[in-house]
Amino acid sequence: MKVAVFALNYKNNYSGGRIHALMMAHGFAANGYTVDYYTNLAPVFFDDFNIYPGSGNLHLKVSKYFNFPRVNNYDLLLVVPHLASKKSIVFDRFFFYPTVKKFQNASKCQLWFLDFESPNWINKLTPHSRPESAYKYSNKILPSVDAILSTTKEGTKYAEEYYARFNPNLSFKQLYLSINSKVADGFIDTQKRNQVIYFGRFGEKHKNSNVLNDIINALPARYTLLVIGNPAKLNPEVYQALINQAKENSIELVFKSGISESEKYKHLASSKLLIYSSSFEGYGLPPIEAQYVGTPALCSDIPVLREVNKGAEFINFDDKEALTAKINSMLNTNYDKDKLKASVSSFAEFDNYVKNIKYLVDSI
């Protein structure tokens, strides 16, 4: 079996979607398939994944302008879409998606489309947060696609409704994504400290990062609030206000960005609680990663997070009084780390993910 994966990467961008693409490539490779990973730029986290079995079967193909010679002997193609940007009028229109179609025409094999979140889904939960134009170029390849591969059952429901408009012959598949469990396994026994961890993507409304003020007010004095996110994306006045508020509450506020996979799991495992306030997610890796290393998660009460986080707690982040009570209750609860891990390991552990991929591929 020979597989080609097509994905755009960004300099210094550590998004879940880009990790998803590389993780799936490694899942194919671990099954013994030969995998060519075509991209414009090597992912910043590429070397973090070379610990997986079969990584020698994965070959990185890099061309800044996606100018690759055509290969005609693939058995399966996977296209990883991305949102349109200012560069899309040239890159997406003339290079990225046309290259995928060129390879499909040459190999005459199935083309799968990796679905993160369809626009009807995200706009239902966070109205007007993402225009249809953001999907302008990725939608144009849908008539050539054989199957939509969604990450969750909740996502599949919306995918069937949206993508069938562009291609009535599509089939729909679903596969939960693994975390980087080989790295995570090394941190499961990490000692906890008085720290709460928060993942924030500032500038994206649905990530609900404005809740940081309420979290600072809710934490016990002398705790650390570790924010994984780039503070440069915050309004300077907002940033300074957070610093001042933390100081007044005797909270150590720390921001970190561009961290490695090892650093991420070290911070997750050493924290007593992960807070995840996003009002929309296509999947949401951090709560799964946290529970795998024995850290409880407090999440927004949305269906997709309930689907994949059976051991997590959920809350309406608009209720400040309830938020304060829940945070303090969770910080004072002794959680069974083995039970937290077991609640997600059936799909989050890489070895199980590899088996699930094989089941999907065997269905072709």
C-alpha angles and dihedrals in degrees: 000000000000120000133187123202120196117199139155116224132195131217110261092353115137100181123159091239093059091047088049092056095050093043090054091049089054090047090057091046093050088058089060096258120140106243129194113194110202117198145146093234135016109255112254088233096047096113092050089071100049091095092079124104112260094024087134087067091061116088122192114219114189130188121156092215097033091248101156129160111249117260119197107189105077124127096198136016125200119195117198107203126212135195118270117260137177089280093052095086087072108018099043097034099047107020122019105043095030088055091054091051091047090056092046092052090050098047098033090211136130119293118208123197116212107224116204099169129335116228094243088060100048093042092051092058098033107024118217092001094123126026122223087241089072086072095043098116101029090055091056092068093053095091087063095047123102100191140016112218112203126185100223141028089242090054093047090057092059094038092059090052096047110034097045087072089071099040123014091193096064121125120210127224133178131208128169112226123242122229122229089276097165089064094038092055090067093062104043093104095048114137115248122240132191093277137123119200126211130185113213131178101192118210094034108101097205091059086071094213092161086084090079091092091057093046092053090051091048099051123095115251118274093026122130119234107203112197117196100206142086111274089199086075090062124089104260091235091051091048093051091046090055091049091050093046092050091050092051090051094046090245122144105225114199128180123199129177137171092032125164124246090256092052091048094054092043090056093043093049095046093051124091093214142014116212116202113182102170113140090206135029135166087208114329113220102194098070090048091047092048095051091046089061093043102263118131118234131218109200143179111269100249126135099245093053090049090051095058103027107061092160098047131099122236135209146167102250091205090070100082096181093051090045092055092048094047095048093051092044092052093046089055096047122095104223124202102242092200091055092049091052093045090054091068108018096090088076105009096061110091096226090056090046090055090054091049091051091052090052090054095046092047088058092065 
